[in-house]
């Protein structure tokens, strides 16, 4: 039980950093901001579909949380470079 709580809290903290990084990029405007906005929407839709498929296929909510954390970590790495 603690593990699920911990992973959920970590996802929230990690995602808030990605939101901050994205807002900075969007505030800069221009082509990079437009590309980021498009990527953000595409990624959100893809991650939602992936989560739904995982749950419908018998995956656990914990597996979905951990997969979301992987997506968030990849975004943080990309946005920090």
C-alpha positions, -999 to +999 in steps of 0.1 A: +000+000+000+028+024+009+044+017-025+013+028-044+010+060-023+047+068-027+046+062-065+015+084-068+031+112-048+063+110-068+044+111-101+026+143-089+059+160-079+077+149-111+048+159-133+047+194-117+083+199-128+074+189-163+045+214-163+069+241-151+094+233-179+066+232-205+051+265-194+085+281-197+089+268-232+053+278-242+059+313-227+089+317-250+065+316-280+076+309-316+079+276-334+093+257-305+063+266-284+039+255-311+058+222-315+057+216-278+020+223-276+013+198-304+036+172-288+020+177-254-015+170-268-003+140-288+016+125-258-014+130-235-037+112-259-012+084-264-005+079-227-042+078-220-048+052-246-018+032-234-032+033-198-066+022-209-052-007-229-031-018-200-060-018-176-083-035-200-056-061-206-054-070-169-026-045-159-026-031-124-031+006-115+004+005-101+018-006-135+000+024-151+015+048-125+050+035-131+046+037-169+033+073-165+064+081-144+086+068-173+068+091-197+072+120-173+109+113-168+115+112-205+098+146-209+118+161-181+150+149-197+140+163-231+129+196-217+160+201-196+183+198-225 
